[in-house]
Amino acid sequence: MNVSPKTQVTRTLSALSAGDGRAMGELIPLVYHELRALADIYLRGDRSGHTLQPTALVHEAFLRLVDETAVSRMDRTHFFAIAARVMRRVLVDHARARATDKRGGAFHRVTLHAEVAVTADAEVDLMTLDDALGRLAELDERLCRVVELRFFGRLTIEETASVLGVSKRSVDSDWELARAWLHRELTRDLRPE
């Protein structure tokens, strides 16, 4: 019987949860290429001379994922949702470590693809975006998770709804509200006083 890659990842995660010692070794090749593709997307629109390479981002994220206690109790969609959050943290930690000060340090810019762009300028500073997402999480954690899953995880509306345990209509509504809120936050400094 031929098993789809999505099903194979979910089965391997279940085996990991059941204590199968071989499961981690089986999981890595199943998810590596997709994690590497996400890393490429995150770093593609990056400023030139960035010291973090896609392979290093994947390796660091995977090391952090292994430490996530819930990683073994999920399906493929949930795994990639957590991977997106971990990759975001790795990128932000790296950008913050490289910044010499709040205003004049080394900026880590990310390019927002058209579907998730919240400003007319497709590029935003990762630390500014992360700060805005932190403020959004304080207001509404689910709105922040929707942005995180859609932008960093590249999950569809349906996959996002599945991860969050809500309807597609709720995700659509949350997505529009979160994008409007982020647009206001990210363009605040551009508006005349």
N, C-alpha and C positions, 0 to 999 in steps of 0.2 A: 504494500500500500504506500502510495506517495503522499508524504506529509508536507503541507505548505510551510515555508520558512516562519510565518507568523505563529502557526501552531507549534512548530518545533521549539521556538523560543519560549512560549508559554509552558510547554511540557518540560523543558530543561529547567526553567525557574521552579516548577513544581517539584522536580527531582532534587533541586538544591534545597528547597524547603524541607523535603523529607530526609535530608541528611546524606544524600548521595555525594560522596567525595569527588566523583568524576564530573559532576554537573558543572562546576565552575570552569573546568578545562573545556567542556563542550560549549559553554555559553559564550566564551570570548570570541571564537571564530564566527558564531552566529550573529553577534551584534556589532562586531568591530567595524565592518564596512559602513554600516548605517551611522554609527557614532562618528566615524571619520568624515562621512559626508556632511553631518551636522557641523563638525568642527571647521570644515572647509567653508561652509556657508557663513559661519560666524566670523571667520578671519578674512574672507575674500575681499570685503569692502574696507578692510582695516587700513590704517595709515601705513605708509611704507616704513621699512626698517623695524617692524614689530619683531620682538625677540621670541614670542611664543608661536610655535609652529603647530599645525593641526595634529600631527602625531603626538606631540607632547601634551596638547590639550586633552586628547583622547586618553592617553596613559594616566595623566593626573586625575581626570574625571573617573576613570575606571577604578583607580586606587581608592578614591573617595566613595565610589559606589559600593565597593566591597565592604566598606565600613558601615554602610547603611543597613541597619538591622532588618528593615522591611523588604529589602531587595529580593529576598527569596520567597516572599509571600504575595506575589503579584503576577499579572499576565504581562504580555509584551507591551501593550499600550501604557500600562502603569510604569513599567520599567523605563520606557523612553521618556515618560513624564518626569520621573525622578532624575534621569540622566540629563534632561534639559535644565533642571534646577541646579544640579551639581555643576554642569558646564558653565552656567551663568555665574555661579560662585567662583569657579576657577578663574574665569575671565575678569571678573570684578576684582578679585584678590590680586591678580597679576597687574591689572591696571593701577590699582591703589598703591601697590608696592613700588611701581615705577614712577608714580607722580611725586614730584619734589615738593609741591605745595598745591593748595586748593585751586588756584587760578592759573599759575604759570607752568605747571608740571606737564609731564608727557601725557597727552590725551589719548585715549583709546577709543577710536570712533568705530561705530558699527553701522552698516547699511541696512536700513529697513526695506524689505522687499515690498512691492506695491500693495500686497494684500494686508500687510500689517503697518504700513506707514501711517504715522500719526501727525506728521508735519509735511509741508511742501518739500522741505529738504529731506532727502532720503537718508542722510547721515546724521547721527546723533552721537554725542559722547556717551560711552558706556557707563561711566560713573554718574553722569547726570541722569541717564535713564534708570540706573539702579536706585539712585536717591529718590527719584519720582515714584518708582515702583514700591519703595519702602513706605513712602507717604500714602500711596494708594492702599497698601496692605493695612495700614493703621485705620483707614476709613472703611475698607471693605476687602477682607482677605480673599474672597472668591473672585472679585474683579481682578485682583493682582494675579491670582492663579490662572485665570483665563488668558491674560496677556502672556504670562510666562509659558503656558502650554502652547499657545498659538504662535508666539514669536520664537522663543528659544527651543521649544519642542517640535515646532512645525506640525503640530497635530491639527487635524481637521476639526470642524465644528462637531461632528459626530464623535470623534475620538475624545475631544475635550469634554463633551457631555458625559461620556462613559466614565472617564477618570473622575470627574466631579460628582457623578451620580445625580445629574440634573437633566432636564430636557434640552433638546437642541434649541428650542425657542428661548429658553433661559440663557443659554450660551450666546445666542445671537444678540439678545438684548444686553447682556453683560458686556459683550465685546464692543458694541457700539458705544455704550456708556463709558467704558474704560478708555477707548480710543479718544473720545471727546475730552475726557478728563486729562489724559496724557498730553493731548495736543495743547490744551490750555497751559499745563505745567511746563512743557518743553519749549513753548514759544513765549513764556512770560518775560524773559530777559530781552526778547526782540521787540516787544511793544514799547512805544514811546510813553514816557511817564505822564 
